[in-house]
Amino acid sequence: MGSVDLIAACLDSIRQIGDEIADALVYLDAGTLEAFQFIGAFPLLLELGARAICSLENASPLDAAAEWHSSFAHPARKIVVITSRLLSDAHRYILRCLGNHGTISHCTVLTAISEVGHSAYVDSPLGPDAFREYETLLTQDHEELLKKYEKSDEHKDTTFYTGKDFTSDGGRYSNWESGVHYGSNSESSPTKKDLFADESSQLETKGKRLSVTVTHFPMIFSPISSRTFVLPSESTMAESCLSNHHEDSLSPGLPPISTGRSFDGDEIPPGVTLTAQFLYHLASKMDLKLDIFSLGDTSKVIGKLMMDMSSLYDVGRNKRSAGLLIVDRTLDLLTPCFHGDSFLDRMLSSLTRKEGTSSYFVSKNPQTPSKHSEATVKRIPLDIKVPFEKVFSKEEPKSRTSMLPESIMSFVSGWNSAEVESEVTWLPDYADKAHDDKLSSQHGSLNGSFLSNYAGVCYLESLLDRGAKDGLMLIKKWLMEALQHEKLSFPSKGRQGAASVSELHSMVQMLSRDQLSLVRNRGVIQLALAAEMALQEPQSSRWDAFTSAERILSVTSAETTQSLASELRDFINTSTSVESHKQANKTESSQGLLSFQDVLLLTIIGYILAGENFPTSIAGGPFSWEDERSLKDIVVDSILDRPSSVKLRFLVGLENELEAKARPKDGDKSNDSIEASKSTDDFDDQWDSWGDDDDNTDDQKDEAYGDMQLKLEVRDRVDQLFKFFHNLSSMRLRNQTLGEGLAALSRFETDIYSRKGLLYKLLLAVLARYDIPGLEYHSSAVGRLFKSGLGRFGLGQSKPSFGDQSILIIFVVGGINALEVREVMKAISDSSRPDVELILGGTTLLTPDDMFELMLGSSSFS
């Protein structure tokens, strides 16, 4: 059998639904769109006969007009919806699609969540027979809205629902989406005569009952490479909570701290259940027979759920054996918090990304109150946007480059439904503006998205194991090859090894001289622009400042707690002075200097390092009472000194008071300059105002009292923040067995200056067949059979080792970091098993900024 290839497996699964795709309008939700972008699935969908590929959240009646195949002589009669969310979440959008197209007689819904997943999800209103239930309910809701339209004389000549139809009568789904307004815009929606002149198709489908089919389609995930994947950012699986709010939890998007305590059935978070469902069906689709291992409490629950789903029918002769190791992210929080030498990590942290779909609300079953619905996890989409207007920066006014953006923007403006009938009067002005507002606007966006599989070349896979310098060199090599293919010469200036950002920009300019060259080489041009943005200022200096600070904390943590606390105080003081300097000068931010939020992330790193190096002083935190009190005082003063620049989740409820405190400070400087210019000769004119001194004194007392109350409230919030830091530093002592296992892996730590993550050390240990305390094996169906039956006769099956398998899958619950991908590749090459096929997966792809948002930002517990 061939090697495991995630991208090829996803494309094969799409080919298997070719009959449904043929002659259909295909609608993809945001999560599926991200996944299909990574595998390059759009050409395949068109090859299979799709009329058009459209966004589910932005559905429009004009979607039917965007047919890529001119051979269709009849209007669309099929719709295929592929969604990564619960059916109840996507319901309103599916209804809108049906309402936008009056000729549809069959609707196929492919969902990434199985029937068991729907029924096990506490907030889902669907039961064990979820697919059949939804088929019936969608048909009924569609017919109810259709009957309501037919009774309306006002809209008798149209075949499309309006927003009023959806919001006034939501049927049995009205309780799930109360207050949500959706549907096509009645002002811009064309009638049936605008799209098709043949009205017979409308009459033909009018009397027929809508046919609905719901099918499970599990292969919806984002392969960063053929061996690395994450869940789609805006899918229900990625956004579901992995932890309930209790004393051991750190974030709804991270597993709780492992304490050895078992979960009750009702306490299992929905994200845990959906993760187990996904891994089980992924292995089934890829014909893999799994030996399941887990490390951490949450991973242990997932392993048990997968074991309960397995049966004797899962064991087939054609299935390949593989080992699955599930790991809790909370066992190693340092690696995703660190700013390591990873080219892809720097790009993810520096470049803007697509804005998430804010219109999704998790559907709730009104009959079942849930404890899991209180917290939400917001995953930033992995759809990285590279602004292509940088290509059009003019160096030669008379060159063809100035004509290229005009032609592209003419196409964009003509395609936009809101501007179809408007005159494009701004195009001549754009030729003289490289960064016109129209180019960066929502309607005329020229942003490219990264692809894992671009025209058969896996660019991201080649960059995964590269540092900043090596990644820059590789992109330069690709640009040189593209120039040679276009028969263009570029002066190398005698430097074959080094690569600079300016050099890349010049090469991109040469490749972008005409439209054909730009289209042919858009993949490598996109990467070159991304590298240019990631390595330019101030992003580069900020990253270097983080790297330097983290190195200082790592070295200092091996000394004493006093020296580590002193370094943290210095970082906080420096960030406060930097914020004051920025506010005073009203100029661009100083390059390379860290903000207060950045220093809070360094404080998280410092507390985790202190807990690892000084485990005996955990009772009240790793630092002494005096050191921690001084840290708290500095944090409180930093918040009160510049309250307008501090927006953190643990300060929710104090925003108005902090903003009110910030306004007088901002106005003091202007008032001082005005008062200094006043003359003192008008002494007599101010005689009448002396009687108001008592009132001013009372006001000052009230203001001082209010400031003291605010300071006490901020101090209480900071005390709670430091209790959170204590939880981070005590993680290894909560579970003694697990702590011993993590400490045993320190033998694979080669150098304090080049710290390796948990996955690197864990992989080396299992490949060397070391016993790891806390690593639990979950027996398969065959193992249970031997244990219960043949084991009585002495034919029991010995416990397998994870490293014995030739195919290894590691899944990190909570997410993986790009640096970890690079490290596990190095671990395979450093081991004695270079022939091992390793697949690395996680809930999401994490950056240091994502970790801050999960623990202290928008996705944290309030």
RONU-256532 format. One line per 8 residues: their letters; for each residue x, y negated, z of C-alpha. Coordinates in steps of 0.05 Angstrom, whole numbers, padded with zeros to 5 digits. Layout:
<pts>
a	X:Y:Z  ...
</pts>
This chain:
<pts>
mgsvdlia	00000:00000:00000  00021:-00071:-00012  00040:-00122:00040  -00012:-00162:00077  -00030:-00228:00043  -00083:-00272:00076  -00093:-00318:00016  -00102:-00259:-00031
acldsirq	-00151:-00226:00018  -00193:-00290:00020  -00195:-00296:-00056  -00214:-00222:-00062  -00272:-00233:-00014  -00297:-00290:-00058  -00294:-00246:-00120  -00338:-00195:-00084
igdeiada	-00394:-00247:-00081  -00386:-00264:-00155  -00457:-00242:-00172  -00486:-00293:-00123  -00440:-00348:-00146  -00456:-00340:-00220  -00504:-00393:-00247  -00513:-00424:-00178
lvyldagt	-00502:-00491:-00145  -00451:-00477:-00090  -00454:-00518:-00027  -00397:-00515:00024  -00399:-00545:00093  -00339:-00583:00122  -00307:-00523:00154  -00313:-00479:00092
leafqfig	-00288:-00537:00049  -00225:-00541:00090  -00214:-00466:00087  -00225:-00463:00011  -00178:-00521:00000  -00122:-00483:00034  -00131:-00421:-00010  -00144:-00460:-00074
afplllel	-00212:-00427:-00084  -00246:-00479:-00127  -00219:-00455:-00195  -00240:-00385:-00176  -00311:-00408:-00159  -00317:-00442:-00227  -00288:-00380:-00260  -00342:-00338:-00228
garaicsl	-00395:-00383:-00260  -00412:-00435:-00208  -00450:-00494:-00238  -00420:-00543:-00188  -00384:-00543:-00121  -00415:-00593:-00073  -00411:-00617:-00001  -00467:-00591:00043
enasplda	-00467:-00651:00089  -00468:-00700:00030  -00518:-00664:-00014  -00550:-00706:-00069  -00599:-00693:-00126  -00543:-00713:-00174  -00506:-00649:-00155  -00547:-00613:-00207
aaewhssf	-00521:-00660:-00261  -00448:-00646:-00245  -00446:-00581:-00284  -00377:-00557:-00303  -00404:-00508:-00354  -00440:-00538:-00414  -00468:-00470:-00434  -00526:-00474:-00384
ahparkiv	-00589:-00488:-00423  -00636:-00486:-00363  -00637:-00522:-00296  -00608:-00491:-00234  -00651:-00438:-00202  -00602:-00412:-00149  -00568:-00445:-00090  -00511:-00413:-00051
vitsrlls	-00494:-00444:00016  -00429:-00422:00050  -00425:-00446:00122  -00378:-00437:00180  -00429:-00460:00231  -00489:-00430:00265  -00550:-00424:00219  -00589:-00469:00266
dahryilr	-00536:-00523:00260  -00536:-00521:00184  -00611:-00515:00178  -00628:-00588:00164  -00575:-00593:00110  -00599:-00529:00076  -00670:-00558:00076  -00645:-00622:00045
clgnhgti	-00610:-00582:-00010  -00675:-00546:-00026  -00713:-00611:-00026  -00663:-00645:-00073  -00673:-00592:-00128  -00745:-00576:-00147  -00727:-00518:-00193  -00694:-00473:-00140
shctvlta	-00727:-00405:-00131  -00672:-00368:-00094  -00626:-00390:-00037  -00568:-00348:-00012  -00536:-00368:00054  -00468:-00339:00071  -00447:-00352:00144  -00381:-00338:00179
isevghsa	-00417:-00319:00243  -00447:-00249:00247  -00516:-00230:00273  -00485:-00207:00338  -00448:-00273:00343  -00513:-00312:00334  -00550:-00272:00386  -00492:-00273:00435
yvdsplgp	-00484:-00349:00429  -00523:-00376:00488  -00547:-00440:00453  -00569:-00405:00390  -00645:-00398:00383  -00638:-00336:00339  -00644:-00266:00367  -00611:-00199:00352
dafreyet	-00642:-00196:00282  -00616:-00266:00268  -00609:-00262:00192  -00679:-00235:00180  -00708:-00285:00229  -00674:-00343:00194  -00697:-00320:00125  -00769:-00322:00149
lltqdhee	-00762:-00389:00185  -00726:-00424:00127  -00780:-00401:00079  -00835:-00424:00125  -00804:-00492:00137  -00792:-00502:00063  -00864:-00485:00046  -00891:-00530:00101
llkkyeks	-00852:-00589:00075  -00872:-00572:00004  -00946:-00570:00023  -00939:-00636:00058  -00909:-00666:-00004  -00964:-00638:-00049  -01017:-00670:-00005  -00985:-00737:-00012
dehkdttf	-01011:-00778:-00070  -00958:-00831:-00062  -00901:-00784:-00082  -00940:-00740:-00129  -00892:-00750:-00188  -00828:-00730:-00151  -00803:-00664:-00127  -00755:-00687:-00072
ytgkdfts	-00764:-00693:00002  -00750:-00759:00036  -00719:-00773:00104  -00789:-00785:00131  -00811:-00715:00113  -00754:-00684:00152  -00759:-00727:00214  -00834:-00727:00221
dggrysnw	-00843:-00652:00214  -00786:-00608:00232  -00827:-00547:00244  -00800:-00500:00297  -00731:-00531:00287  -00754:-00600:00310  -00733:-00584:00381  -00663:-00566:00359
esgvhygs	-00650:-00630:00319  -00693:-00681:00355  -00675:-00752:00336  -00634:-00732:00275  -00653:-00766:00209  -00631:-00731:00147  -00655:-00720:00076  -00642:-00752:00009
nsessptk	-00644:-00827:00000  -00710:-00842:-00033  -00683:-00906:-00064  -00626:-00872:-00101  -00656:-00803:-00113  -00674:-00792:-00186  -00739:-00759:-00206  -00743:-00694:-00244
kdlfades	-00747:-00732:-00310  -00679:-00763:-00296  -00645:-00695:-00295  -00684:-00649:-00340  -00733:-00666:-00395  -00763:-00597:-00393  -00820:-00597:-00342  -00838:-00525:-00354
sqletkgk	-00783:-00502:-00306  -00814:-00545:-00251  -00882:-00514:-00263  -00853:-00445:-00268  -00822:-00447:-00198  -00877:-00487:-00166  -00923:-00429:-00153  -00869:-00380:-00132
rlsvtvth	-00848:-00366:-00061  -00776:-00384:-00044  -00731:-00323:-00039  -00679:-00329:00017  -00621:-00282:00031  -00574:-00289:00090  -00508:-00250:00090  -00447:-00247:00135
fpmifspi	-00384:-00275:00102  -00328:-00269:00154  -00269:-00290:00111  -00274:-00364:00125  -00209:-00388:00157  -00152:-00433:00137  -00089:-00396:00114  -00030:-00444:00121
ssrtfvlp	00010:-00390:00087  00002:-00318:00067  00020:-00298:00139  -00004:-00356:00181  -00076:-00379:00193  -00121:-00420:00238  -00196:-00427:00244  -00229:-00484:00204
sestmaes	-00228:-00547:00246  -00302:-00564:00238  -00328:-00493:00246  -00370:-00469:00305  -00315:-00419:00322  -00262:-00473:00330  -00306:-00525:00365  -00338:-00477:00415
clsnhhed	-00315:-00482:00487  -00260:-00434:00510  -00268:-00452:00583  -00324:-00471:00630  -00314:-00529:00677  -00285:-00503:00743  -00222:-00512:00785  -00178:-00469:00741
slspglpp	-00199:-00500:00675  -00155:-00551:00638  -00197:-00568:00577  -00258:-00542:00541  -00212:-00529:00481  -00160:-00488:00521  -00167:-00423:00561  -00168:-00432:00636
istgrsfd	-00108:-00417:00680  -00097:-00342:00687  -00110:-00321:00759  -00127:-00248:00749  -00200:-00260:00764  -00248:-00223:00718  -00304:-00258:00680  -00377:-00243:00692
gdeippgv	-00420:-00231:00631  -00456:-00298:00639  -00391:-00336:00650  -00359:-00318:00583  -00353:-00383:00543  -00383:-00381:00472  -00315:-00393:00440  -00288:-00330:00470
tltaqfly	-00345:-00288:00443  -00339:-00318:00373  -00264:-00308:00373  -00272:-00234:00389  -00324:-00228:00333  -00279:-00262:00283  -00218:-00219:00298  -00258:-00155:00295
hlaskmdl	-00289:-00171:00227  -00223:-00198:00200  -00189:-00131:00214  -00247:-00094:00184  -00245:-00135:00119  -00170:-00125:00113  -00176:-00049:00126  -00134:-00051:00189
kldifslg	-00139:-00003:00248  -00119:-00042:00310  -00083:-00026:00374  -00103:-00085:00417  -00058:-00117:00470  -00072:-00180:00511  -00033:-00229:00555  -00075:-00275:00598
dtskvigk	-00145:-00272:00628  -00183:-00300:00568  -00145:-00256:00520  -00161:-00197:00563  -00236:-00212:00557  -00229:-00218:00481  -00193:-00151:00478  -00249:-00118:00518
lmmdmssl	-00303:-00148:00474  -00267:-00122:00412  -00259:-00054:00443  -00333:-00050:00458  -00349:-00067:00386  -00305:-00012:00358  -00331:00058:00344  -00309:00122:00312
ydvgrnkr	-00333:00097:00246  -00279:00043:00248  -00226:00096:00240  -00216:00112:00167  -00162:00149:00128  -00150:00089:00083  -00139:00040:00139  -00070:00017:00158
sagllivd	-00048:00016:00231  -00032:-00052:00261  -00019:-00082:00328  -00059:-00142:00353  -00031:-00184:00410  -00078:-00237:00438  -00044:-00292:00480  -00072:-00348:00522
rtldlltp	-00047:-00417:00501  -00043:-00438:00574  00014:-00390:00586  00058:-00438:00546  00034:-00510:00542  00103:-00539:00534  00116:-00517:00463  00057:-00553:00431
cfhgdsfl	00071:-00614:00475  00143:-00619:00452  00164:-00659:00390  00208:-00605:00359  00247:-00603:00294  00191:-00581:00248  00179:-00616:00182  00106:-00596:00179
drmlsslt	00094:-00617:00251  00121:-00687:00236  00075:-00693:00175  00014:-00671:00215  00029:-00722:00269  00045:-00780:00223  -00006:-00776:00166  -00079:-00795:00169
rkegtssy	-00130:-00740:00163  -00201:-00734:00138  -00253:-00761:00187  -00294:-00707:00220  -00368:-00698:00205  -00400:-00735:00263  -00471:-00717:00243  -00467:-00646:00269
fvsknpqt	-00499:-00633:00336  -00497:-00565:00369  -00566:-00536:00366  -00596:-00517:00432  -00648:-00465:00448  -00700:-00504:00488  -00722:-00440:00523  -00653:-00422:00548
pskhseat	-00615:-00473:00591  -00541:-00467:00582  -00480:-00484:00623  -00435:-00484:00562  -00466:-00543:00526  -00440:-00598:00572  -00370:-00604:00541  -00352:-00608:00469
vkripldi	-00287:-00596:00431  -00270:-00643:00374  -00218:-00612:00328  -00185:-00661:00280  -00192:-00634:00208  -00128:-00606:00176  -00147:-00641:00112  -00086:-00687:00108
kvpfekvf	-00096:-00749:00066  -00037:-00773:00026  -00050:-00843:-00003  -00033:-00840:-00076  -00032:-00916:-00084  00041:-00914:-00063  00054:-00884:-00131  00026:-00946:-00164
skeepksr	00070:-00997:-00131  00093:-01040:-00189  00166:-01047:-00204  00158:-01065:-00278  00096:-01108:-00293  00093:-01087:-00366  00101:-01013:-00354  00046:-00962:-00366
tsmlpesi	00042:-00951:-00290  -00005:-01010:-00284  -00053:-00978:-00333  -00056:-00912:-00295  -00094:-00935:-00233  -00143:-00973:-00277  -00163:-00910:-00314  -00168:-00869:-00251
msfvsgwn	-00209:-00920:-00215  -00254:-00928:-00275  -00269:-00854:-00270  -00281:-00858:-00195  -00327:-00918:-00201  -00366:-00886:-00258  -00375:-00821:-00220  -00399:-00854:-00157
saevesev	-00475:-00851:-00156  -00481:-00917:-00120  -00443:-00953:-00174  -00468:-00919:-00237  -00506:-00979:-00263  -00460:-01032:-00236  -00408:-01068:-00275  -00336:-01053:-00257
twlpdyad	-00313:-01125:-00250  -00256:-01113:-00202  -00212:-01069:-00246  -00173:-01125:-00281  -00153:-01153:-00213  -00130:-01085:-00190  -00074:-01084:-00240  -00038:-01137:-00199
kahddkls	-00052:-01105:-00131  -00019:-01041:-00110  -00060:-01035:-00047  -00128:-01061:-00067  -00185:-01051:-00017  -00225:-01014:-00070  -00171:-00962:-00076  -00171:-00946:-00002
sqhgslng	-00246:-00952:00008  -00291:-00894:00022  -00320:-00895:-00048  -00255:-00901:-00086  -00209:-00860:-00044  -00148:-00833:-00079  -00124:-00788:-00023  -00097:-00719:-00038
sflsnyag	-00107:-00658:00007  -00055:-00605:00022  -00063:-00537:-00009  -00030:-00472:00014  -00037:-00442:-00055  -00025:-00495:-00108  -00022:-00467:-00179  00011:-00404:-00154
vcylesll	00064:-00441:-00114  00059:-00437:-00038  00091:-00503:-00019  00069:-00502:00054  00095:-00432:00065  00164:-00455:00042  00162:-00515:00089  00138:-00478:00151
drgakdgl	00208:-00455:00172  00242:-00521:00155  00267:-00577:00199  00263:-00650:00179  00328:-00652:00139  00319:-00584:00107  00247:-00600:00087  00270:-00665:00055
mlikkwlm	00323:-00627:00016  00273:-00575:-00008  00225:-00628:-00033  00283:-00663:-00069  00299:-00597:-00103  00227:-00589:-00126  00227:-00660:-00153  00291:-00648:-00191
ealqhekl	00261:-00585:-00223  00199:-00624:-00242  00241:-00678:-00274  00280:-00627:-00314  00215:-00595:-00337  00189:-00663:-00360  00257:-00674:-00394  00272:-00735:-00351
sfpskgrq	00341:-00750:-00323  00352:-00778:-00253  00421:-00803:-00231  00443:-00762:-00171  00496:-00813:-00152  00545:-00758:-00135  00506:-00735:-00074  00484:-00664:-00083
gaasvsel	00469:-00649:-00010  00438:-00711:00023  00368:-00735:00008  00338:-00802:00027  00267:-00828:00028  00283:-00882:-00023  00312:-00830:-00069  00248:-00789:-00065
hsmvqmls	00206:-00851:-00080  00246:-00866:-00143  00238:-00795:-00168  00162:-00798:-00155  00158:-00863:-00195  00191:-00828:-00254  00143:-00769:-00251  00083:-00816:-00247
rdqlslvr	00095:-00856:-00309  00038:-00826:-00347  -00026:-00788:-00331  -00005:-00720:-00358  00059:-00719:-00317  00022:-00741:-00255  -00030:-00687:-00262  00021:-00632:-00278
nrgviqla	00065:-00649:-00218  00013:-00675:-00169  00029:-00620:-00118  00102:-00638:-00109  00087:-00713:-00115  00038:-00706:-00058  00090:-00672:-00014  00142:-00725:-00031
laaemalq	00093:-00781:-00011  00076:-00744:00053  00150:-00737:00070  00161:-00811:00056  00106:-00831:00103  00127:-00783:00158  00199:-00804:00158  00190:-00879:00152
epqssrwd	00185:-00930:00208  00155:-00933:00260  00135:-00860:00257  00207:-00836:00253  00232:-00878:00312  00173:-00858:00355  00186:-00784:00342  00260:-00793:00357
aftsaeri	00243:-00829:00422  00198:-00772:00443  00252:-00721:00426  00304:-00759:00467  00257:-00766:00527  00238:-00693:00526  00311:-00672:00523  00325:-00716:00584
lsvtsaet	00268:-00685:00622  00290:-00614:00604  00361:-00626:00629  00339:-00664:00691  00289:-00611:00711  00346:-00563:00723  00376:-00609:00776  00330:-00636:00831
tqslasel	00258:-00658:00836  00281:-00727:00859  00320:-00739:00794  00261:-00714:00752  00212:-00760:00788  00261:-00818:00779  00263:-00806:00704  00187:-00805:00700
rdfintst	00183:-00871:00739  00233:-00903:00690  00192:-00880:00630  00127:-00909:00659  00160:-00975:00677  00190:-00980:00607  00123:-00967:00574  00090:-01020:00617
sveshkqa	00142:-01072:00598  00135:-01053:00525  00060:-01063:00527  00069:-01131:00560  00120:-01150:00507  00073:-01130:00451  00015:-01168:00482  00056:-01231:00495
nktessqg	00087:-01237:00426  00025:-01215:00386  00072:-01184:00335  00083:-01116:00306  00095:-01061:00355  00168:-01048:00373  00195:-00989:00336  00215:-00928:00375
llsfqdvl	00184:-00950:00441  00132:-00906:00475  00064:-00930:00498  00031:-00915:00565  -00009:-00857:00535  00056:-00828:00507  00087:-00831:00576  00028:-00794:00606
lltiigyi	00043:-00737:00558  00115:-00739:00582  00088:-00736:00654  00050:-00673:00636  00114:-00643:00608  00152:-00664:00670  00103:-00631:00718  00103:-00566:00678
lagenfpt	00179:-00565:00678  00180:-00578:00753  00132:-00521:00765  00176:-00473:00725  00242:-00494:00758  00218:-00506:00829  00163:-00454:00842  00173:-00455:00918
siaggpfs	00149:-00527:00926  00080:-00519:00896  00038:-00528:00959  00024:-00602:00949  00055:-00609:00881  00127:-00600:00857  00150:-00668:00882  00158:-00696:00952
wederslk	00103:-00739:00982  00145:-00802:00974  00163:-00788:00901  00091:-00773:00881  00064:-00833:00919  00112:-00878:00880  00090:-00846:00815  00017:-00858:00831
divvdsil	00030:-00931:00849  00065:-00943:00783  00009:-00910:00744  -00044:-00952:00780  -00005:-01016:00769  00005:-00999:00695  -00070:-00989:00686  -00087:-01054:00722
drpssvkl	-00032:-01095:00688  -00055:-01081:00618  -00126:-01052:00624  -00145:-01070:00553  -00092:-01024:00524  -00111:-00963:00566  -00170:-00921:00541  -00169:-00853:00576
rflvglen	-00223:-00802:00591  -00209:-00801:00666  -00226:-00876:00669  -00295:-00866:00638  -00344:-00912:00675  -00293:-00966:00690  -00287:-00994:00620  -00329:-01056:00633
eleakarp	-00292:-01074:00697  -00224:-01063:00664  -00244:-01105:00604  -00270:-01160:00649  -00203:-01160:00686  -00166:-01163:00620  -00202:-01225:00594  -00178:-01275:00647
kdgdksnd	-00106:-01250:00638  -00110:-01259:00563  -00137:-01329:00572  -00089:-01351:00627  -00033:-01367:00579  -00074:-01412:00534  -00104:-01447:00595  -00034:-01460:00624
sieaskst	-00012:-01494:00560  -00074:-01537:00559  -00067:-01558:00632  00006:-01574:00622  -00011:-01624:00568  -00061:-01661:00611  -00039:-01727:00642  -00039:-01736:00718
ddfddqwd	-00060:-01809:00711  -00134:-01792:00715  -00130:-01779:00790  -00190:-01822:00805  -00232:-01788:00753  -00224:-01722:00790  -00246:-01751:00858  -00317:-01727:00850
swgddddn	-00296:-01655:00838  -00260:-01648:00905  -00326:-01630:00938  -00327:-01565:00899  -00265:-01536:00932  -00305:-01495:00980  -00345:-01463:00924  -00280:-01448:00887
tddqkdea	-00252:-01415:00949  -00313:-01371:00955  -00307:-01351:00882  -00234:-01334:00892  -00252:-01290:00951  -00305:-01254:00911  -00256:-01244:00855  -00203:-01218:00902
ygdmqlkl	-00254:-01171:00933  -00274:-01146:00864  -00202:-01135:00845  -00190:-01095:00908  -00252:-01053:00895  -00228:-01039:00824  -00159:-01021:00848  -00187:-00972:00898
evrdrvdq	-00232:-00940:00845  -00173:-00934:00797  -00131:-00903:00852  -00185:-00850:00864  -00185:-00834:00790  -00108:-00830:00790  -00111:-00783:00850  -00156:-00737:00810
lfkffhnl	-00108:-00742:00752  -00050:-00719:00795  -00091:-00660:00820  -00096:-00641:00747  -00020:-00646:00742  -00015:-00601:00803  -00055:-00548:00766  -00007:-00552:00708
ssmrlrnq	00054:-00542:00753  00023:-00483:00791  00003:-00441:00731  00056:-00387:00741  00040:-00377:00815  -00035:-00365:00804  -00022:-00294:00778  00039:-00261:00809
tlgeglaa	00044:-00204:00758  00037:-00250:00699  00087:-00298:00729  00138:-00242:00736  00127:-00224:00664  00139:-00295:00640  00200:-00301:00684  00229:-00236:00656
lsrfetdi	00226:-00266:00586  00277:-00319:00607  00332:-00270:00589  00319:-00288:00517  00331:-00362:00531  00398:-00376:00499  00409:-00450:00513  00375:-00503:00555
ysrkglly	00387:-00554:00501  00349:-00513:00449  00289:-00487:00487  00250:-00431:00454  00175:-00422:00461  00138:-00363:00492  00121:-00330:00426  00194:-00327:00405
klllavla	00216:-00293:00470  00154:-00249:00472  00165:-00224:00401  00238:-00208:00415  00218:-00170:00478  00164:-00127:00445  00208:-00111:00385  00263:-00089:00433
rydipgle	00210:-00047:00469  00217:-00081:00536  00161:-00072:00587  00127:-00138:00600  00088:-00145:00666  00018:-00170:00653  00014:-00145:00581  -00049:-00102:00578
yhssavgr	-00066:-00049:00527  -00138:-00038:00506  -00149:00033:00481  -00184:00042:00415  -00242:00089:00400  -00194:00147:00386  -00157:00132:00450  -00221:00134:00490
lfksglgr	-00239:00200:00458  -00172:00231:00478  -00178:00202:00547  -00248:00228:00560  -00245:00293:00522  -00181:00325:00499  -00143:00290:00555  -00172:00342:00603
fglgqskp	-00131:00395:00568  -00065:00358:00572  -00070:00330:00502  -00077:00258:00524  -00051:00202:00481  00010:00165:00507  00005:00089:00513  00030:00058:00448
sfgdqsil	00078:00000:00444  00060:-00063:00406  00129:-00065:00374  00120:00005:00344  00073:-00019:00290  00098:-00042:00222  00042:-00095:00218  00038:-00142:00277
iifvvggi	-00016:-00195:00288  -00008:-00248:00342  -00068:-00292:00356  -00062:-00350:00405  -00128:-00369:00438  -00127:-00445:00439  -00083:-00458:00379  -00012:-00452:00351
nalevrev	00041:-00503:00337  00080:-00511:00272  00145:-00504:00311  00121:-00436:00336  00112:-00412:00265  00184:-00429:00252  00207:-00395:00315  00171:-00329:00304
mkaisdss	00201:-00326:00234  00269:-00333:00266  00252:-00281:00319  00237:-00230:00264  00304:-00245:00230  00341:-00242:00296  00311:-00175:00315  00329:-00105:00293
rpdvelil	00263:-00099:00256  00267:-00146:00195  00218:-00101:00158  00160:-00119:00204  00101:-00155:00172  00080:-00209:00222  00015:-00248:00218  00009:-00308:00264
ggttlltp	-00059:-00340:00278  -00092:-00387:00327  -00155:-00426:00342  -00126:-00489:00310  -00060:-00521:00290  -00037:-00564:00348  00006:-00627:00349  00030:-00663:00412
ddmfelml	-00024:-00715:00401  -00077:-00660:00398  -00052:-00633:00465  -00060:-00702:00496  -00132:-00707:00469  -00148:-00638:00496  -00123:-00651:00566  -00133:-00726:00577
gsssfs	-00168:-00752:00515  -00235:-00745:00479  -00238:-00669:00484  -00222:-00664:00558  -00267:-00653:00617  -00293:-00720:00643
</pts>
